[in-house]
Amino acid sequence: MITVLLITIILLAIGFAGFAITILVKKNGKFPELHIGNNKDLKKRGIGCATSQDKIEQAKAKKSLQFKQLTLLEKELKSL
């Protein structure tokens, strides 16, 4: 049981050391951007973040719904 724990700790330490070395060796010292919305190549292909696109579409739907409700209210007021 203890040997498995020690092996796990050693493997995790090697992994963290590898990340640290990668940051130190890289030119800018940053990891590549993994978020879809900030990836230049995906933007060129027209691929965007699903969460951002969903928020935009929900805002559009909300505006159109408000407009429809407004026109229904105007029709009811005119009929009075």
Backbone torsions as a table, in degrees:
resi	resn	phi	psi	omega
1	MET	NA	-45.1	180.0
2	ILE	-68.1	-35.6	-179.9
3	THR	-65.1	-38.3	178.2
4	VAL	-64.6	-40.8	178.5
5	LEU	-63.8	-43.3	178.6
6	LEU	-65.3	-41.5	177.8
7	ILE	-62.5	-40.9	179.1
8	THR	-63.7	-44.5	179.1
9	ILE	-63.5	-41.5	179.0
10	ILE	-64.0	-44.0	178.8
11	LEU	-63.9	-40.6	177.0
12	LEU	-64.5	-40.5	178.5
13	ALA	-62.9	-41.1	177.5
14	ILE	-63.4	-41.3	178.4
15	GLY	-62.9	-46.1	178.5
16	PHE	-64.1	-38.3	177.3
17	ALA	-63.6	-39.2	177.4
18	GLY	-62.6	-42.1	176.4
19	PHE	-62.2	-43.3	-179.3
20	ALA	-62.9	-43.2	178.9
21	ILE	-64.7	-39.0	178.5
22	THR	-61.1	-43.0	179.3
23	ILE	-64.6	-41.9	-178.1
24	LEU	-69.2	-35.7	-175.4
25	VAL	-80.2	-32.4	-177.6
26	LYS	-63.0	154.2	-176.3
27	LYS	-64.7	-50.9	-178.7
28	ASN	-90.6	-10.5	-179.3
29	GLY	71.0	27.6	-179.8
30	LYS	-124.8	153.4	172.0
31	PHE	-78.3	155.1	177.5
32	PRO	-63.2	148.0	179.8
33	GLU	-70.9	121.1	-176.9
34	LEU	-100.1	-13.6	-179.8
35	HIS	-73.0	131.8	-174.5
36	ILE	-61.2	-38.2	-176.9
37	GLY	-65.0	-23.3	-178.1
38	ASN	-103.7	2.7	-177.2
39	ASN	-86.8	118.7	-175.5
40	LYS	-63.8	-41.7	-178.0
41	ASP	-64.8	-39.7	178.9
42	LEU	-70.2	-33.7	176.7
43	LYS	-63.7	-39.4	179.2
44	LYS	-62.0	-33.5	-179.7
45	ARG	-84.9	-3.8	179.5
46	GLY	83.2	17.3	179.5
47	ILE	-96.7	129.2	-178.9
48	GLY	-125.7	177.9	179.0
49	CYS	-72.5	130.2	-178.3
50	ALA	-63.4	-37.7	-180.0
51	THR	-65.5	-44.0	179.8
52	SER	-66.1	-43.2	179.3
53	GLN	-63.9	-37.1	178.7
54	ASP	-65.0	-42.3	178.8
55	LYS	-62.7	-40.8	179.2
56	ILE	-64.3	-45.3	-179.6
57	GLU	-66.5	-36.8	177.4
58	GLN	-66.1	-38.1	177.5
59	ALA	-64.9	-40.9	177.5
60	LYS	-63.0	-43.4	-179.2
61	ALA	-65.1	-38.6	179.4
62	LYS	-64.8	-41.8	178.6
63	LYS	-63.8	-44.0	-178.8
64	SER	-67.6	-35.2	178.5
65	LEU	-67.3	-41.2	177.9
66	GLN	-63.1	-39.3	178.9
67	PHE	-64.8	-43.2	179.3
68	LYS	-63.5	-41.2	178.8
69	GLN	-64.8	-37.9	179.7
70	LEU	-65.1	-43.8	-179.1
71	THR	-67.9	-35.2	176.3
72	LEU	-64.3	-40.2	178.1
73	LEU	-63.8	-42.9	178.7
74	GLU	-62.4	-40.1	179.3
75	LYS	-64.2	-40.9	179.3
76	GLU	-67.1	-37.8	179.3
77	LEU	-68.3	-36.2	179.0
78	LYS	-68.7	-32.6	-178.8
79	SER	-73.0	-16.8	178.6
80	LEU	-79.8	NA	NA
